[in-house]
Amino acid sequence: MTKIGYWGLITSNSKFRRLWLASVVSMLGEWFNTIALFLLIFKYTDSEFLLGILFTVRMLCFALLQPISGLLADRMNRKHIMVWSNVLQMFLALGFLAVDGPEDIPWMLGLSGIMMLLHGAYVTAERAALPNVVSKEELATANALDAASWSTALCLGAMLGGIVVEYFGTDAAFIIDAGTFLFGAILLIPLTIPQTFDKELSGPLFSTAFSNIRKGWVRIAQEARLLRIVFAKASWNIAGGGLAGVFLVIAGSNVDGFGVALGFGLFFFARGIGTGTGPILARKFLTDQDKWPVLIGVLVMISGFFYFFVGYTLGTNIWLTVFLVMLAHSASGANWVLSTILTQMWVEDEIRGRVFSIDMLIMSLTFSISSASAGYLLEKDILSLQQGFQIFALLMMCSGLIFTLWKPGNLSRDI
């Protein structure tokens, strides 16, 4: 990876600076929203299964229109997609103010899912646009900074969100969330992002949608290394959805000496520290790009290894648990950034949105399956919290091993 500095990139590249700030601000508010939703579910239902359903609905909606999001990111102005995503989410975030009892939980879950659908469109457009606002030499630093910033937003958003919810209530968190979406949209409006359009996408949108989406799958199938790398994030999420999305939240709600919201914030703060330091360390030490595909699988195994021991420390040493969560997510953060950079480097601008949408689709589906399964297993007392951590951690290690050893060949060009 190039050694260009983070601060140098922010100060010298005004387009990246606006894109980066808009993303950080909206992500910060998103975690205020998430902590508040956790508390509402526990307040009105006290259901581990519904907690898993929250993540399942969110990730399925994130995945649902990813093929369309990818097509739109290649066909339409990517900045416009990001601006309208933020504006619409601003109004939807205020809708949560109407939640006032257990009878409101179903539509609350649906509203959260719609927001994630819009967030999916934003993320796909942003990932596809990034290589067009930074040089090839800046790409690794930009991705590492982006991942570290997501983690910082997670740290601060989860912890501050926990404090706000604990002392000022969930309504305050939703209002703050809406404000961050507005601010993010304002930052993006003056931005001009270069973009190469595929001339074959000029036909009617709906009648040509299937054939144009299919081209993204064909592009992946034609290149063995790309086919492998689109499963990189999924290799972590097949167990990570249950570990980080359900078990970690339940553990946070049972931390002695902390309120429920602050307990959520504590563990998500640890998660954010880990996912922030992982990409930075990867940029510094993992400089041989030829080894990245193998290292991605190894990083998944390392993350599972640390999560396995989280199960042993629950209720005994809170700060050791926090430290292990940080280490686990340091490995997962490096997995994310390395796989993202490789995809950006290998895929052409005019089809990059569709390829990233497939990457996000596979990741979201595995996360959804994992979180729903974890919530069900806890709700039905099939697994204890400790057993859940350990069994899902073993699953993660197995997934990482399979990814490391997997050597795919090209699929048919006629897929």
Beta strands, then each sheet from edge to edge (+ up, - down):
end
